Amino acid sequence: MNAQLTDVVRDLFQVSTDTMPIATSLAADTDSIRFVEITRQLEAAKANEIALRMEIEQIRVESLSSDSIKKAHQKQRIDSLRAVTRGVPVVISGDTIFEVYAKQGGVTPFDRVKEITQKINSLGREFAMIPDSVHVESSELVTDIMYKDKVLVTLNDLDGLWENTTRDELAERYRTVIVDKLSELKAEYGLMQLLKRIFFFIVVLVIQFILYRLTKYLYIKLRNKVIQLKNTKLKPISFNNYEVLDTNRQVRLLLLLLKLGKYALLIIQLLISVPILFSIFPQTENVAKQIFSYLWIPVRSILWGIINYIPNLFTIIVICVAIRYIVKGIKYLANEIASERLKIAGFYPDWAQPTFQIVRFLLYAFMIAMIYPHLPGAESGVFQGISVFVGLIVSLGSSTVIGNIIAGMVMTYMRAFHIGDRIKLNDITGNVVEKTPLVTRVKTPKNELVTIPNSFIMSSHTVNYSSSARELGLIIHTDVTVGYEIPWRKVHQLLIEAAKRTEGVVAHPEPFVLETFLHDYYPIYQINAYIKDADRLAQIYSNLYQSIQDIFAEADIELLSPHYIATRDGNEITIPTGKYRKAKDTAGEVFPGTGKEV
């Protein structure tokens, strides 16, 4: 408004100045006309000024009214929030000097407090700091608490509303508090305090050195004591006639434990003294806290992990105890069935223990599946990835092992053989000495221990001699060939007699003879006899062969083999000489079968 009025007056006077030479030559009536025009323009400018003033006043009144309404609404809202909203404290050296409630330009109260705390702390550690230099500067929108040209705290109207005052009054109050705190910090970080901290630093170093020397001294004394114990109090530690630890090993073990204890004690001393040394000086106080956090955070996390894991631990204990007693109950039933005190139709006693082992394995697998979700870290991706990787490796590398285990289970329920049975597996004959889920071990008559995978047994045919010998009696048999000139009834009688004379052959059922083939030159007789002891199968066969030779020699009958060739002139026979050779008359009786025969 003033500027407009000034421009109008300047224009009028400028016009008047520019027209002065002309005016001197004009008439007097022209001056009066111009004077009237100037007067009229001045009156119009005054009218415009009055209108502008009224308009500005109206805008100011409306603005004040709007601001007051807005502040009233803000105050009402803040009053409603004050009961439930807590301010963020500004803590300096452990003391709360004031609290911040409001945001400022999008900055949260937490960030404002963090910045204020950092500025005041850094200012308080300056040796040349003068607390009284803190002052307040106010502008149209904010009020700043400053130290020289550095802003410490910026307050707005909302900060004043939260404290039921204006921002200027609040700034003066905060300034007083900050000055007092800076005075305390100056006294704390002054020269005398620095000298005290240096003294404490030296004291801690001396104490640490004394503790180190004391630890070393105690270690040497205890080491000498342990060495002296070797020949005095230490004795060998034995278990079931086995010497677990002799005196030399005990001394070495004690010395190792003593050395570990020394190092552990030194580490504990350093973990205590190093943070103390760093915490003496304010400049390194954060380093001390950082070092302490390196130790405390893992320990705290472990402790909290243990405390939080207690419910899961109880769950695991309950599952393990329940499965353990279920296994005990099943084991009791298996023992009862194995001892035949408890009989179940269609379930053989020798199935009891293998079935118990299978059921126990399934129960433990079920227990692991139930425990798995309660293990520490079971939900982490690393734990699950390792589990999948281990499972994949086991599944790819154990196909043969699993095949042997399944074959062993099938063989158990097939009841093909038992421990101690004499079996024949392809070209292997022997007694079963061990059955495991993976292999079966057979001991041959030559004392050879043969280990056979169960999957190989499943794919081969197995002959069990002992099972037939126990239940029905095992029939041993062999073929004998003689000429057609010998009556078959006599051959039957001789073979049966030879079988009865054989040690290991039972009398009942009686031996019997079968004629299995009639060749062109001889028939084939098969002697069959029953035995009960399959473990002596080879020896009984040997006894039977001896008896057959003896009985036919006594009867002066030749045993002819299909591959036996004899060329004689009638003066020699194949019957062995000796006590079985009967004297013949001098008439020159010729034995049957003499001559040249094939």
Backbone hydrogen bonds, N-H to C=O, Kabsch-Sander energy under -0.5 kcal/mol:
donor,donor_aa,acceptor,acceptor_aa,energy
5,L,1,M,-2.2
6,T,2,N,-2.4
7,D,3,A,-2.2
8,V,4,Q,-2.2
9,V,5,L,-2.3
10,R,6,T,-2.6
11,D,7,D,-2.4
12,L,8,V,-2.2
13,F,9,V,-2.7
14,Q,10,R,-2.2
15,V,11,D,-2.6
16,S,12,L,-2.5
17,T,13,F,-2.7
18,D,14,Q,-2.7
19,T,15,V,-1.6
20,M,17,T,-1.2
23,A,19,T,-2.4
24,T,20,M,-1.5
25,S,22,I,-1.1
26,L,22,I,-0.6
26,L,23,A,-0.8
30,T,27,A,-0.9
31,D,27,A,-0.7
32,S,28,A,-1.3
33,I,29,D,-1.6
34,R,30,T,-2.0
35,F,31,D,-2.3
36,V,32,S,-2.0
37,E,33,I,-2.0
38,I,34,R,-2.6
39,T,35,F,-2.3
40,R,36,V,-2.2
41,Q,37,E,-2.2
42,L,38,I,-2.3
43,E,39,T,-2.1
44,A,40,R,-2.0
45,A,41,Q,-2.4
46,K,42,L,-2.4
47,A,43,E,-2.1
48,N,44,A,-2.3
49,E,45,A,-2.3
50,I,46,K,-2.4
51,A,47,A,-2.1
52,L,48,N,-2.6
53,R,49,E,-2.5
54,M,50,I,-2.1
55,E,51,A,-2.2
56,I,52,L,-2.7
57,E,53,R,-2.4
58,Q,54,M,-2.2
59,I,55,E,-2.3
60,R,56,I,-2.6
61,V,57,E,-2.7
62,E,58,Q,-2.4
63,S,59,I,-2.6
64,L,60,R,-3.0
65,S,61,V,-2.4
66,S,62,E,-2.5
67,D,63,S,-3.0
68,S,64,L,-2.4
69,I,65,S,-2.1
70,K,66,S,-2.8
71,K,67,D,-3.0
72,A,68,S,-2.2
73,H,69,I,-2.5
74,Q,70,K,-2.6
75,K,71,K,-3.0
76,Q,72,A,-2.5
77,R,73,H,-2.4
78,I,74,Q,-2.7
79,D,75,K,-2.6
80,S,76,Q,-1.6
81,L,77,R,-1.6
82,R,78,I,-1.9
83,A,79,D,-0.6
84,V,81,L,-1.0
85,T,81,L,-1.9
88,V,100,V,-2.9
90,V,98,F,-2.9
91,V,89,P,-0.8
92,I,90,V,-0.6
92,I,95,D,-3.1
95,D,92,I,-1.8
97,I,90,V,-2.4
97,I,95,D,-0.7
98,F,90,V,-0.7
100,V,88,V,-2.3
104,Q,107,V,-1.9
107,V,104,Q,-1.6
112,R,108,T,-2.2
113,V,109,P,-2.7
114,K,110,F,-2.3
115,E,111,D,-2.2
116,I,112,R,-2.7
117,T,113,V,-2.8
118,Q,114,K,-1.9
119,K,115,E,-2.2
120,I,116,I,-2.5
121,N,117,T,-2.4
122,S,118,Q,-2.4
123,L,119,K,-2.2
124,G,120,I,-2.4
125,R,121,N,-1.1
126,E,123,L,-1.3
129,M,126,E,-1.1
133,S,130,I,-1.8
134,V,131,P,-1.7
135,H,146,M,-2.8
137,E,144,D,-2.8
139,S,142,V,-2.9
143,T,155,L,-2.5
144,D,137,E,-3.5
145,I,153,V,-3.1
146,M,135,H,-3.2
146,M,144,D,-0.6
147,Y,150,K,-3.0
148,K,133,S,-1.0
148,K,146,M,-0.5
150,K,147,Y,-2.3
151,V,149,D,-0.5
152,L,145,I,-2.9
153,V,145,I,-1.7
155,L,143,T,-3.0
160,G,156,N,-1.3
161,L,157,D,-2.3
162,W,158,L,-2.3
163,E,159,D,-1.1
164,N,161,L,-1.3
165,T,160,G,-3.0
170,L,166,T,-2.4
171,A,167,R,-2.2
172,E,168,D,-2.0
173,R,169,E,-2.1
174,Y,170,L,-2.8
175,R,171,A,-2.3
176,T,172,E,-1.8
177,V,173,R,-1.8
178,I,174,Y,-2.8
179,V,175,R,-2.6
180,D,176,T,-2.1
181,K,177,V,-2.2
182,L,178,I,-2.7
183,S,179,V,-2.1
184,E,180,D,-1.9
185,L,181,K,-2.5
186,K,182,L,-2.3
187,A,183,S,-2.0
188,E,184,E,-2.2
189,Y,185,L,-2.5
190,G,187,A,-0.8
194,L,190,G,-1.9
195,L,191,L,-2.3
196,K,192,M,-2.4
197,R,193,Q,-2.5
198,I,194,L,-2.3
199,F,195,L,-2.2
200,F,196,K,-2.6
201,F,197,R,-2.4
202,I,198,I,-2.2
203,V,199,F,-2.4
204,V,200,F,-2.5
205,L,201,F,-2.0
206,V,202,I,-2.4
207,I,203,V,-2.6
208,Q,204,V,-2.5
209,F,205,L,-2.3
210,I,206,V,-2.6
211,L,207,I,-2.6
212,Y,208,Q,-2.2
213,R,209,F,-2.5
214,L,210,I,-2.6
215,T,211,L,-2.6
216,K,212,Y,-2.4
217,Y,213,R,-2.3
218,L,214,L,-2.6
219,Y,215,T,-2.2
220,I,216,K,-2.1
221,K,217,Y,-2.3
222,L,218,L,-2.7
223,R,219,Y,-2.4
224,N,220,I,-2.1
225,K,221,K,-2.0
226,V,222,L,-2.5
227,I,223,R,-2.1
228,Q,224,N,-1.9
229,L,225,K,-1.6
230,K,226,V,-0.6
230,K,227,I,-0.8
231,N,228,Q,-0.8
232,T,229,L,-0.9
234,L,229,L,-2.2
237,I,245,L,-2.9
238,S,236,P,-0.6
239,F,242,Y,-2.8
242,Y,239,F,-0.9
243,E,241,N,-0.5
244,V,237,I,-1.9
244,V,242,Y,-1.0
245,L,237,I,-1.7
250,Q,246,D,-2.2
251,V,247,T,-2.3
252,R,248,N,-2.4
253,L,249,R,-2.6
254,L,250,Q,-2.7
255,L,251,V,-2.5
256,L,252,R,-2.1
257,L,253,L,-2.5
258,L,254,L,-2.5
259,K,255,L,-2.3
260,L,256,L,-2.4
261,G,257,L,-2.3
262,K,258,L,-2.0
263,Y,259,K,-2.4
264,A,260,L,-2.5
265,L,261,G,-2.3
266,L,262,K,-2.3
267,I,263,Y,-2.3
268,I,264,A,-2.2
269,Q,265,L,-2.2
270,L,266,L,-2.3
271,L,267,I,-2.6
272,I,268,I,-1.3
273,S,269,Q,-3.0
274,V,270,L,-2.5
276,I,272,I,-1.2
277,L,273,S,-2.6
278,F,274,V,-2.1
279,S,275,P,-1.9
280,I,276,I,-0.8
280,I,277,L,-0.7
281,F,277,L,-0.6
284,T,281,F,-1.1
285,E,282,P,-1.0
288,A,284,T,-1.9
289,K,285,E,-2.2
290,Q,286,N,-2.3
291,I,287,V,-2.8
292,F,288,A,-2.7
293,S,289,K,-2.4
294,Y,290,Q,-1.9
295,L,291,I,-1.1
296,W,292,F,-3.3
297,I,293,S,-2.4
299,V,295,L,-1.4
300,R,296,W,-3.7
301,S,297,I,-2.8
302,I,298,P,-2.5
303,L,299,V,-2.8
304,W,300,R,-3.1
305,G,301,S,-2.4
306,I,302,I,-2.5
307,I,303,L,-2.7
308,N,304,W,-3.1
309,Y,305,G,-1.4
310,I,306,I,-0.7
310,I,307,I,-0.9
313,L,309,Y,-2.6
314,F,310,I,-2.4
315,T,311,P,-2.0
316,I,312,N,-2.5
317,I,313,L,-2.4
318,V,314,F,-2.5
319,I,315,T,-2.3
320,C,316,I,-2.7
321,V,317,I,-2.7
322,A,318,V,-2.5
323,I,319,I,-2.5
324,R,320,C,-2.4
325,Y,321,V,-2.2
326,I,322,A,-1.9
327,V,323,I,-2.5
328,K,324,R,-2.1
329,G,325,Y,-2.1
330,I,326,I,-2.3
331,K,327,V,-2.6
332,Y,328,K,-2.1
333,L,329,G,-1.9
334,A,330,I,-2.5
335,N,331,K,-2.5
336,E,332,Y,-2.1
337,I,333,L,-2.4
338,A,334,A,-2.7
339,S,335,N,-2.1
340,E,337,I,-1.2
341,R,336,E,-1.7
342,L,336,E,-1.7
344,I,347,F,-0.6
347,F,344,I,-2.2
348,Y,346,G,-0.6
351,W,348,Y,-1.6
352,A,349,P,-1.6
355,T,351,W,-2.3
356,F,352,A,-2.4
357,Q,353,Q,-2.4
358,I,354,P,-2.2
359,V,355,T,-2.8
360,R,356,F,-2.8
361,F,357,Q,-2.2
362,L,358,I,-2.4
363,L,359,V,-2.5
364,Y,360,R,-2.5
365,A,361,F,-2.4
366,F,362,L,-2.5
367,M,363,L,-2.5
368,I,364,Y,-2.5
369,A,365,A,-2.2
370,M,366,F,-1.9
371,I,367,M,-2.4
372,Y,368,I,-2.4
374,H,371,I,-1.9
375,L,372,Y,-1.6
378,A,375,L,-1.8
380,S,377,G,-1.1
384,Q,380,S,-2.0
385,G,381,G,-2.6
386,I,382,V,-2.6
387,S,383,F,-2.1
388,V,384,Q,-2.5
389,F,385,G,-2.5
390,V,386,I,-2.8
391,G,387,S,-2.5
392,L,388,V,-2.4
393,I,389,F,-2.5
394,V,390,V,-2.6
395,S,391,G,-2.4
396,L,392,L,-2.3
397,G,393,I,-2.4
398,S,394,V,-1.3
402,I,398,S,-2.9
403,G,399,S,-2.2
404,N,400,T,-2.3
405,I,401,V,-2.3
406,I,402,I,-2.7
407,A,403,G,-2.3
408,G,404,N,-2.5
408,G,437,P,-0.5
409,M,405,I,-2.1
410,V,406,I,-2.6
411,M,407,A,-2.6
412,T,408,G,-1.7
413,Y,409,M,-1.7
414,M,410,V,-1.6
415,R,411,M,-1.3
416,A,411,M,-1.0
420,G,432,V,-3.3
421,D,418,H,-1.9
423,I,421,D,-0.7
423,I,430,G,-3.0
424,K,463,V,-2.5
425,L,428,I,-3.6
426,N,424,K,-0.6
426,N,461,H,-1.0
428,I,425,L,-2.5
429,T,427,D,-0.5
430,G,423,I,-2.3
431,N,443,K,-2.9
432,V,421,D,-2.4
433,V,441,R,-2.5
434,E,441,R,-1.4
436,T,439,V,-2.7
440,T,452,I,-2.6
441,R,434,E,-2.4
442,V,450,V,-2.9
443,K,431,N,-3.2
444,T,442,V,-0.6
444,T,448,E,-2.7
447,N,444,T,-2.2
449,L,447,N,-0.5
450,V,442,V,-3.5
450,V,448,E,-0.8
451,T,449,L,-0.5
452,I,440,T,-2.9
452,I,450,V,-0.6
454,N,438,L,-2.2
456,F,453,P,-0.5
457,I,453,P,-1.6
458,M,454,N,-2.1
459,S,455,S,-1.1
460,S,457,I,-1.3
463,V,424,K,-2.8
464,N,462,T,-0.5
465,Y,422,R,-2.8
465,Y,463,V,-0.7
466,S,422,R,-1.2
468,S,464,N,-0.8
469,A,465,Y,-2.0
470,R,466,S,-2.5
471,E,467,S,-1.9
472,L,468,S,-2.1
473,G,468,S,-3.2
474,L,531,I,-2.0
476,I,474,L,-0.6
476,I,529,A,-2.9
478,T,527,I,-1.4
480,V,525,Y,-3.4
482,V,523,P,-0.8
484,Y,521,Y,-0.6
486,I,483,G,-1.4
491,V,487,P,-1.9
492,H,488,W,-2.6
493,Q,489,R,-2.4
494,L,490,K,-2.7
495,L,491,V,-2.7
496,I,492,H,-2.5
497,E,493,Q,-2.2
498,A,494,L,-2.5
499,A,495,L,-2.2
500,K,496,I,-2.3
501,R,497,E,-1.9
502,T,498,A,-0.7
502,T,499,A,-0.8
505,V,502,T,-1.4
506,V,530,Y,-2.5
512,F,528,N,-2.3
514,L,526,Q,-2.9
516,T,514,L,-0.8
516,T,524,I,-1.6
517,F,524,I,-1.0
519,H,517,F,-0.6
519,H,522,Y,-2.3
524,I,517,F,-3.0
525,Y,480,V,-3.3
525,Y,523,P,-0.5
526,Q,514,L,-3.8
527,I,478,T,-2.1
527,I,525,Y,-0.5
528,N,512,F,-3.0
529,A,476,I,-2.4
531,I,474,L,-2.4
532,K,504,G,-0.6
534,A,532,K,-1.0
536,R,533,D,-1.0
537,L,534,A,-1.4
540,I,536,R,-2.9
541,Y,537,L,-2.3
542,S,538,A,-2.1
543,N,539,Q,-2.5
544,L,540,I,-2.5
545,Y,541,Y,-2.4
546,Q,542,S,-2.1
547,S,543,N,-2.3
548,I,544,L,-2.3
549,Q,545,Y,-2.1
550,D,546,Q,-2.5
551,I,547,S,-2.9
552,F,548,I,-2.1
553,A,549,Q,-1.9
554,E,550,D,-2.2
555,A,551,I,-1.3
556,D,553,A,-1.2
557,I,552,F,-2.7
560,L,481,T,-1.4
560,L,558,E,-0.8
564,Y,561,S,-1.9
566,A,597,E,-1.1
568,R,566,A,-0.5
581,R,578,G,-1.4
582,K,580,Y,-0.6
588,G,585,D,-1.0
589,E,585,D,-0.6
594,T,591,F,-1.3
597,E,566,A,-0.9
597,E,595,G,-0.7
